[in-house]
């Protein structure tokens, strides 16, 4: 009797834990991190009043290592500890200045957004996605419109954040948006916000360049609001 050909897709699906187990693992992981954070004070270490001073000392001694450390700490702080991204934008502006600080903050937030998306996609999508799809409005907006409204959805929520940055990143993993367009559009639309906060923070320590920093930050804010409004209106018209 001839052997039936193996289906690698069915084998890979069978090898994956069931949806409920992944959700349970996600909840357990969050609980463990919260307990460890409370025990060891990681949030206070990253957000404490002396954190900026320590980073400035590290920058003076080892500039490259300081930049890498900032990116790593920002990603961990946003993804693992769910700390507000604006705090790391302010730190980037104060420590690294307006231009390098903007680049490092944008890079950190983009990497963090991508990692959070992948966590949400693996742990939560199979369990929560079908429940959201039962709502006709959410189904049309998050699932049926995937591919057509990606740019509008990401632009509006990134340029004018209606929900916390960390929540957005995990939530997008539940939708049908592909990882590549998500990463691309997130990187594009995260930039104005990160640059605005970083430049504004740098303005307080920029000396003669303070006016330029504040002016560019104000222009970025106005431009972000205008672009988000146009894209939102266009999405409704379509």
ABEGO torsion letter per residue (X at the ends): XBBBBBBAAAAAAAABBBAAAAAAAAAAAAAAAAAAAAAAGAAAAAABAAAAAAAAAAAAABAAAAAAAAAAAAAAAAAAAGBBAAAAAAAAAAAAEAAAAAAAAAAAAAAAAAAAAAAAAAAAAAAAAAAAAABAAAAAAAAAABGAAAAAAAAAAAABBABBAAAAAAAAAABABBAAAAAAAAAAAAAAAAAAAAAAAAAAAAEAAAAAAAAAAAAAAAAAAAAAAAAAAAAAAX
